């Protein structure tokens, strides 16, 4: 807030401290420094010091005071007339914003991954929408992950393997999916594997284009640290379903979710490759801009997803 002061024929712009203005308005409304101090729960000396500081900022006398009385100067009267409704409006706005932050209503924009998103999130999101009819859910499906938060999205669900990149966002784990390396029986007969993970630098493999950051395959050491292997990726896709189809066809070895491979392992169309180190699991995260100012509707959805997806992931 600024106040224009004429000094030596020059218009100067003085910055006003809103806290000092609040104290000034309290003094006027309470009719005394003591009354303002009581209303603001602060020492009378601090009130007096604040009024003096405000007068110095404006280079104006605002209150004529003596040991027994106080009286507003014309400029003090003008400042009170202008400042009081302004402060009241600011307080009302702050209250409105606080109430909106706590309300379970209004738009909620989401981004979920293409394949696993509908499978894991379709039913929970529908159930959440039924529980909270005043929340307007808008959900898009893609593989943008954290990048989608730049597009005015409130919450992004993403799949990752290994360590996440450092960022200012908060990543809340939702579920963990153990992974295995699989291949079609015919491919295993053609390229007999060993238990060493380095073999995948030579064996034909199915990898990603840019999903999961296009990273090499990652495995987990006994100490929990990750080991990466730059595999011989003869076939790259951005879809777990496409990778599964290619593995079933015998295109290459694939690192896939154990859950998704179960029926094909059971009927013999895929074979699990026993390895010295297990593949890094897939992690499902809910990512959002920050924990401190998270709206109530976003927090409610996050809590709901943690409960629902955690149960679904263990079927």
N, C-alpha and C positions, 0 to 999 in steps of 0.2 A: 504494500500500500504506500502511496506517496502523497506528500503535502507540498504545495507550492508556496514558497516564501519569497517576498520581495526584499532584497537587501542591497543597498547602495545602487538602486536602480536596475539591478539584475535579477531576473527570475531564477530562483534556485529550487531544485527538487530535493526535498528532504525525505529520506526513507523513514517510515513509521514502524515501530515495533508493535505488533498486535497485542502482545502481553502488556505493554505499557498502556495501550489504549483501553484494554479491559479494566485495568486498575483505575484509570482516569474515570471511566464510565461508572465504575462501582463507587468511587468517591462522590460523584455527583448524585447518583441514585440513593446512596445511603446518607448523604447530607453531611458527612464528616469523614476524616481520615480514620478515626477509631472505628466507625461503623463499617467502612470498607475493609479494614483489616480483619474485623470479626467475620464479615461475610465471605472473605477470601481465605480465611484461616491462615493469615500471615502476620508477622509483626508490623506494628504501626510505623516503625522506622523504615521498613522496606517499602511501605506504601508511599511515605513521604519522599523517599529517595527516588522511587519510580516516577512520581509526578515531576520532580525536579529534572530528572533525566529527559522526560518527554518535552518539557519546556526548553531545555537546552537544544534538543534535536530540532525543534521548530523555531528556536530563537524568538519565542513568544511567551508572555505571561498568560497563563490559562486560569489560574485561581489566585485571587487575592486572599491571603490568609493572615490571621493574627492568632494570638493565644486563645481567643474566645470564639472566633467566628471565621467563616470562609465565604467567599462570594466569587462566582464565575465572572471572568472578564468577557467582553463581547466576543473575542476570538475563542475563548473557552466555551461559551454558549454555542457558537457556530460549530466547533469541533464536536461537542456532545450531540447536537442535532443531527450531524452527518454520521458520526461514528456509531451511535447507539443502534439504529436500524441495520447498519452494515454488519455489526457484530452479531446481532440477533439472526440475520439471514445466514451468516456463516455457521452459527451454531445449529440452525435448523438444517442446513445442508449436510453438516457433519453427522447429525442424527439420522437423516434420511439415508446417507451412504452406509452408516453402521447397520441400520435395519435391513437394507437391501443385501448387505454382505451376509447376514444371518438367515435370510429367507430362503426356503426351498422352492423357488419359483424363478421363472425367466429362462432365457436361452442357455443351453449347455452344449458346447461344440466338442465333438470327439473325432479322433482318427484311430482306426484299428487296422491291423495287418490283413491283407486280402484273404488268405486261406484260413489260418487258425482263428482269425477274428470272428467270423460268423459262427464257426464251430464252437468256440469257447464263450463268446460274448453275446451271441444272438439271444439265447434264452434269458441270461441275467439282465441284459439291457431292457428286454421287453418287460420282465418282472419289475424292474426298477421304475420304468415308465408308468406301469399300472399303480405302483405304490405312491408315486409323486406326479399326479396328473397336471400340476401347475408348472412343472419343469418341461421346457420345450427342447427335446433332444434332437440334435442334428449330427449324424454320424456318417463319415466318409471312410472308405476302405482303400488303403494303398500301403506302400512300404516306406513312406517318408520318415516315419519314426520321429526323432527329435526335431527334424527340420520342419515338420508340420506345425510345431508351436510358433513358428515365425508367421504362419498364416492365420493368426487369430484363433487358434484352437486352444480350448481350456485344458484338455487332457488327451495325451497320445499314448496308445498302447503299442509297444514295440517288442520285437523278438531280437535277442542278441545272443552271441556265444562268446564266452571269455569276458575280459574286462571291458567296461564301458569307457568311452572317451570322457575326459574331464570336461565338465560344463557347469554352468550356473543353474542348471535344472535339477530338480529332485527326481530320483528314479526309485520308485517303490516296487520291490519284487512282488509279483502276483503268483507265479508258479514256476516250477523247475521240471524240465522234461529230459530224463536221461536219454543219451543217444548211443547208437551202435553203428558199426561199419558193416554193411551188408553187400551182397552181390548175388547174381543169379547163379545157380549151380553150374551151368555151362561155362560161365566166365571163370568160376573158381577152378574148374577142371583145366581150362586153357591157361590160366595164370595162377598156379598154386601159391597162395599167400603163406607168409610166416607170421610170427607174432610181433615182428618189429615194425614200428610205425614209419621208419624211414623208407620202407619198401614202396610207399605210396608216391614217392618222387619218380618212380619208374612205372608202376602199374597204371593202367587207364582208370581215371577217376572222373566222377561227376561233381562239379563244384558250382559256385555261384558267380553271377555277373557282377552285381554290386550289392545284392542283399547280404545282410550280415557283414557289410563293409567289404565284400569281396575278399575276405581274409583267407589265408591258407587254413588248412584244417588245424584244429587245436585239440590237444590232449592234456590230461591232468596228471601231474606228478604226485607222488605220495605226500609231498609237503604242501599240496594245494596250488602250486604255481603252474602256469600254462606253458606247454611246449607247442610250437607251431611247426608244421610241415608243409612246405610249398609243393603241393601235390601236382601230379601230371594230369592237369584238368583238360581232358580232350572234349568235354561236353559241359557247357556252362548254362545254367538256367537261374531264374529268379523265383522259382516256385518249388516248394517241397513236393507238391503233387507231381510236377513235371520230373523232378529228380527221382521220385519213386517209380514212375512209369519207365523212365530210362533204365533204372536199376533192374526192374522186372524184365526188360527187353534184353538185358545183357550188355548194355552200352559201357558200363564201368562200375567200379566200386563206389559206393555212396555212404555218406555219413548222415543218418536220418534218426528221427525220433523213434525210440523203441516202441512207444505206444502205437504209432502209426504202422509199424512193421509187423506187429503181432500176428494178424491173420495170415500174412504171406509167409512168415516163418513157420506157422502151424501147418500150412498146406504144402510146404516144401518149395514154394516158388522163389523164396529168398533164403540165403544162408548167412548166419552171423559169423563174422570173422573174429576169433579170439585174439586179443592183443595184449601186449605187455602193459600198456597204459590205456585207460578208458578215454573215449572221446569226451571233450568238454560238453556239458549239457546245454540245451537251449534254455534261455531264461526269458520269461515273459515279464515285462516291466510296464508299470503305469508311470508316465513321465509328465511332470507339470512344472510351471515356471518357478514356484517357490512355496515353502511350507508356511511362512509367516502370515501371508495375507490370503490364504486359500479360502475361497468362498464356501459357505456352508453346503451349497448344492454339490460342489465338486468334491468336498470332503465326504459327503454322504455317499456319493457314487463310488468313491475310492474304497471306503469301508465295505460297501456292499460287494464290490468286485473281489476284494481280498477274500471275503467269506465264500462267495459263490464259486469263483474260479479255483480256489484252493481245493474245494471238494471235487469239482469236475475233473481236475487234472489227475486225480488219483483213482479214476475208474479203471 
